[in-house]
Amino acid sequence: MRTIRQEPAPAKVNLALHVTGQRADGYHLLDSLVVFCDAGDVVTLTPGPLSLRLTGPFAQGLEADPDNLCLRAARLAGREAAITLEKNLPVASGIGGGSADAAAVLRALDAHPAHPETLGADVPVCLAGVPCRMQGVGEIVTPLPALAPLHLVLVNPGMGLSTPEVFRALTRRDNPPLPDRLPDLGTPEALLSFLTDCRNDLEAPAIALLPVIADCLAALQDAGARLARMSGSGATCFGLFADPQDAARAAREIGATHPDWWVVATGLAPAPAKG
């Protein structure tokens, strides 16, 4: 590696997440609509032996240990670099976090490993970095036609959730998938109508483990969200709003009422630059 490379690691939001089965090896089968927000972490790579330095508001929630996904991604690529991770997203929060960071390291290294899902189920879709349908155990990633613009508010109550614990709390693992053919989701009305009929099958078990998630959803609804849902395995929730001004107003209101929560208004991230 000869130059400094900086790469965004945008927050991943599961607009819908259907758990459709479980393999014999214990891995769950998913069918999910995924988008990426312009809120996120940032990784910076400079020449040098493999190392990791943590900065940012949520750096204290992590350790620069050998199992960190940034370091694992570099080792999977067979490359060395001095990595700085600016951690702007809450840890263990259901919005990509470590998987997005790992994908950003791979993009910065211009690396294309054969099986990025070995790092985590969300890494392949985070590598794509565009609106996608994600299926299987995360290895089947299909980019979507252009979606309607999205104006979101992300809310996290400041508490992490263990993804394995949420999956263990599931009462049903063979839920219906998304339709085989997705409708045109290019207008706000079409997208909202479709998402209203979708689910996050992990939301109920996550709320059972961490009831404050229900408070986050209620806060988004009270602030005027057209749709409020949990992302991933939680605890971050998102609300969809009519325009950026409504989203910004809602974020201010929720943040003022709940100053200990992480609250941010955001839109869709641009597609990653090609290698």
Secondary structure per residue as TSV (DSSP state, phi and psi in degrees):
chain	resnum	aa	ss	phi	psi
A	1	M	-	360.0	126.8
A	2	R	-	-112.0	-16.8
A	3	T	S	-129.9	165.3
A	4	I	-	-78.2	132.1
A	5	R	E	-124.6	131.6
A	6	Q	E	-118.7	135.4
A	7	E	E	-138.7	128.9
A	8	P	E	-71.1	150.5
A	9	A	E	-124.7	79.9
A	10	P	E	-68.5	150.8
A	11	A	E	-62.8	136.2
A	12	K	E	-96.8	133.2
A	13	V	E	-122.6	126.6
A	14	N	E	-86.4	101.2
A	15	L	E	-64.2	-33.2
A	16	A	E	-144.5	144.2
A	17	L	E	-145.7	103.2
A	18	H	E	-103.7	126.0
A	19	V	E	-91.9	115.4
A	20	T	E	-109.8	-4.3
A	21	G	E	171.6	-178.0
A	22	Q	E	-144.2	130.4
A	23	R	-	-77.2	166.6
A	24	A	T	-62.4	-27.1
A	25	D	T	-83.3	3.3
A	26	G	S	97.1	-15.6
A	27	Y	-	-71.4	138.9
A	28	H	E	-87.7	147.6
A	29	L	E	-95.0	134.6
A	30	L	E	-124.5	157.7
A	31	D	E	-140.9	110.5
A	32	S	E	-140.0	146.0
A	33	L	E	-100.6	124.9
A	34	V	E	-124.0	134.6
A	35	V	E	-129.0	168.9
A	36	F	E	-125.6	139.9
A	37	C	E	-105.1	160.5
A	38	D	E	-80.2	-4.0
A	39	A	E	-81.2	141.6
A	40	G	E	173.0	-179.4
A	41	D	E	-84.0	173.3
A	42	V	E	-138.1	132.9
A	43	V	E	-112.9	139.8
A	44	T	E	-124.9	128.0
A	45	L	E	-115.0	131.9
A	46	T	E	-127.6	158.1
A	47	P	S	-61.5	144.1
A	48	G	S	149.2	173.8
A	49	P	S	-61.2	156.1
A	50	L	S	-62.9	122.9
A	51	S	E	-156.3	167.0
A	52	L	E	-139.2	128.6
A	53	R	E	-119.6	135.0
A	54	L	E	-108.2	131.3
A	55	T	E	-134.5	-179.9
A	56	G	S	96.1	168.3
A	57	P	T	-64.6	-21.8
A	58	F	T	-113.4	20.5
A	59	A	G	-63.7	-31.5
A	60	Q	G	-67.0	-17.8
A	61	G	G	-82.9	2.2
A	62	L	-	-129.3	164.2
A	63	E	-	-127.1	143.7
A	64	A	-	-82.3	56.8
A	65	D	-	-89.2	166.3
A	66	P	T	-61.7	-17.4
A	67	D	T	-90.7	-0.2
A	68	N	-	-58.5	138.1
A	69	L	H	-63.2	-28.7
A	70	C	H	-62.6	-45.5
A	71	L	H	-68.6	-40.2
A	72	R	H	-63.2	-37.0
A	73	A	H	-64.5	-43.9
A	74	A	H	-63.6	-40.5
A	75	R	H	-66.6	-38.6
A	76	L	H	-61.6	-35.2
A	77	A	H	-78.1	-11.0
A	78	G	T	70.0	32.0
A	79	R	-	-127.4	162.5
A	80	E	-	-122.8	145.2
A	81	A	-	-167.3	156.2
A	82	A	E	-88.0	116.4
A	83	I	E	-106.0	130.7
A	84	T	E	-112.7	125.1
A	85	L	E	-109.5	114.3
A	86	E	E	-89.4	104.8
A	87	K	-	-91.8	98.6
A	88	N	-	-100.4	-14.6
A	89	L	S	-101.2	145.5
A	90	P	-	-58.7	151.5
A	91	V	S	-84.8	145.1
A	92	A	S	53.0	53.9
A	93	S	S	-121.7	3.6
A	94	G	S	79.5	14.7
A	95	I	S	-125.1	36.4
A	96	G	-	95.6	-49.7
A	97	G	H	32.5	-106.1
A	98	G	H	-60.1	-36.7
A	99	S	H	-66.4	-42.0
A	100	A	H	-64.2	-37.9
A	101	D	H	-64.3	-44.9
A	102	A	H	-61.1	-43.3
A	103	A	H	-63.4	-38.4
A	104	A	H	-64.6	-38.5
A	105	V	H	-62.7	-44.7
A	106	L	H	-62.1	-40.9
A	107	R	H	-65.2	-42.1
A	108	A	H	-63.3	-32.2
A	109	L	T	-86.3	-1.9
A	110	D	T	52.1	43.5
A	111	A	-	-104.6	143.4
A	112	H	-	-133.1	72.1
A	113	P	-	-64.7	152.0
A	114	A	S	-67.1	-34.5
A	115	H	-	-132.4	72.9
A	116	P	G	-64.6	-19.9
A	117	E	G	-65.1	-14.4
A	118	T	G	-66.3	-20.3
A	119	L	T	-80.5	-26.0
A	120	G	-	162.3	151.8
A	121	A	T	-62.1	-28.9
A	122	D	T	-87.9	-6.6
A	123	V	H	-65.5	-42.9
A	124	P	H	-59.0	-44.0
A	125	V	H	-70.3	-33.0
A	126	C	H	-68.5	-31.5
A	127	L	H	-63.3	-40.2
A	128	A	H	-64.2	-47.0
A	129	G	-	70.9	13.3
A	130	V	S	-127.6	163.9
A	131	P	S	-54.2	129.5
A	132	C	E	-143.6	159.1
A	133	R	E	-99.6	126.6
A	134	M	E	-113.7	127.6
A	135	Q	E	-133.3	178.7
A	136	G	E	68.3	-137.2
A	137	V	T	-98.4	20.9
A	138	G	T	111.6	-8.2
A	139	E	T	-85.0	-14.6
A	140	I	E	-100.0	108.9
A	141	V	E	-124.5	120.3
A	142	T	E	-121.5	110.3
A	143	P	E	-58.4	144.2
A	144	L	-	-97.1	153.9
A	145	P	S	-59.0	166.3
A	146	A	-	-53.9	130.2
A	147	L	-	-91.4	161.0
A	148	A	-	-60.5	149.9
A	149	P	-	-57.2	142.7
A	150	L	-	-118.7	138.1
A	151	H	E	-123.0	110.5
A	152	L	E	-118.8	155.7
A	153	V	E	-121.7	126.3
A	154	L	E	-101.4	135.3
A	155	V	E	-132.8	127.0
A	156	N	E	-128.4	132.7
A	157	P	-	-78.3	5.7
A	158	G	S	84.3	19.1
A	159	M	-	-132.3	136.5
A	160	G	-	-89.9	161.2
A	161	L	-	-129.6	141.9
A	162	S	-	-80.9	119.5
A	163	T	H	-57.8	-46.1
A	164	P	H	-58.0	-37.4
A	165	E	H	-65.7	-38.7
A	166	V	H	-65.3	-44.5
A	167	F	H	-63.6	-37.9
A	168	R	H	-64.0	-28.8
A	169	A	T	-81.1	-6.2
A	170	L	-	-61.6	136.3
A	171	T	S	-94.6	-20.5
A	172	R	-	-139.4	133.9
A	173	R	S	-117.3	3.0
A	174	D	-	-119.8	53.9
A	175	N	-	-79.7	158.9
A	176	P	-	-62.7	142.3
A	177	P	-	-80.0	179.1
A	178	L	-	-66.5	161.9
A	179	P	-	-58.5	148.7
A	180	D	S	-56.4	-46.0
A	181	R	S	-108.6	121.5
A	182	L	-	-81.3	144.9
A	183	P	-	-72.8	173.5
A	184	D	-	-67.2	121.5
A	185	L	-	-112.3	30.0
A	186	G	-	-84.8	-6.7
A	187	T	S	-118.4	151.2
A	188	P	H	-56.9	-39.2
A	189	E	H	-66.5	-43.7
A	190	A	H	-65.8	-41.8
A	191	L	H	-65.5	-45.9
A	192	L	H	-64.4	-42.3
A	193	S	H	-61.3	-42.4
A	194	F	H	-66.7	-46.4
A	195	L	H	-65.7	-30.2
A	196	T	H	-59.6	-31.2
A	197	D	T	-89.2	0.9
A	198	C	-	-98.1	-177.9
A	199	R	-	-144.9	168.4
A	200	N	B	-119.7	105.9
A	201	D	T	-68.1	-11.3
A	202	L	T	-91.1	-7.0
A	203	E	H	-64.7	-48.3
A	204	A	H	-62.8	-48.4
A	205	P	H	-64.6	-32.7
A	206	A	H	-66.2	-41.8
A	207	I	H	-64.7	-36.9
A	208	A	H	-61.3	-34.8
A	209	L	H	-82.5	-32.0
A	210	L	-	-141.0	84.7
A	211	P	T	-58.9	-21.8
A	212	V	H	-62.5	-18.3
A	213	I	H	-59.1	-39.3
A	214	A	H	-61.8	-33.8
A	215	D	H	-67.2	-38.0
A	216	C	H	-63.1	-44.2
A	217	L	H	-63.2	-42.8
A	218	A	H	-63.8	-39.2
A	219	A	H	-63.0	-41.1
A	220	L	H	-64.5	-43.7
A	221	Q	H	-63.7	-43.1
A	222	D	H	-64.4	-28.0
A	223	A	T	-84.1	1.5
A	224	G	T	101.3	14.6
A	225	A	-	-61.6	136.7
A	226	R	S	-75.4	-23.5
A	227	L	E	-153.4	134.6
A	228	A	E	-127.1	133.9
A	229	R	E	-156.2	155.4
A	230	M	E	-80.6	148.7
A	231	S	-	-102.5	140.3
A	232	G	T	55.9	-136.5
A	233	S	T	-95.9	12.3
A	234	G	S	83.0	173.9
A	235	A	S	-98.8	4.8
A	236	T	-	-70.0	136.3
A	237	C	E	-115.7	157.8
A	238	F	E	-129.0	151.7
A	239	G	E	-124.4	140.8
A	240	L	E	-98.8	133.0
A	241	F	E	-123.9	162.4
A	242	A	S	-69.2	-33.9
A	243	D	S	-155.4	169.7
A	244	P	H	-62.3	-32.4
A	245	Q	H	-66.7	-42.8
A	246	D	H	-62.8	-40.9
A	247	A	H	-64.4	-43.4
A	248	A	H	-64.3	-42.3
A	249	R	H	-61.8	-45.2
A	250	A	H	-62.0	-41.6
A	251	A	H	-62.5	-40.9
A	252	R	H	-63.6	-44.4
A	253	E	H	-64.1	-47.1
A	254	I	H	-65.9	-42.1
A	255	G	H	-63.2	-36.0
A	256	A	H	-69.7	-36.4
A	257	T	H	-77.3	-32.2
A	258	H	-	-128.0	74.2
A	259	P	T	-65.5	-15.0
A	260	D	T	-90.2	-3.1
A	261	W	S	-90.1	155.0
A	262	W	E	-91.1	121.0
A	263	V	E	-134.8	130.4
A	264	V	E	-147.5	136.7
A	265	A	E	-91.1	139.5
A	266	T	E	-155.0	165.4
A	267	G	E	-124.1	-168.3
A	268	L	B	-76.6	142.7
A	269	A	-	-77.0	149.2
A	270	P	-	-66.8	156.4
A	271	A	-	-63.7	145.7
A	272	P	-	-60.3	146.6
A	273	A	-	-66.2	141.1
A	274	K	-	-72.3	132.4
A	275	G	-	-24.0	360.0
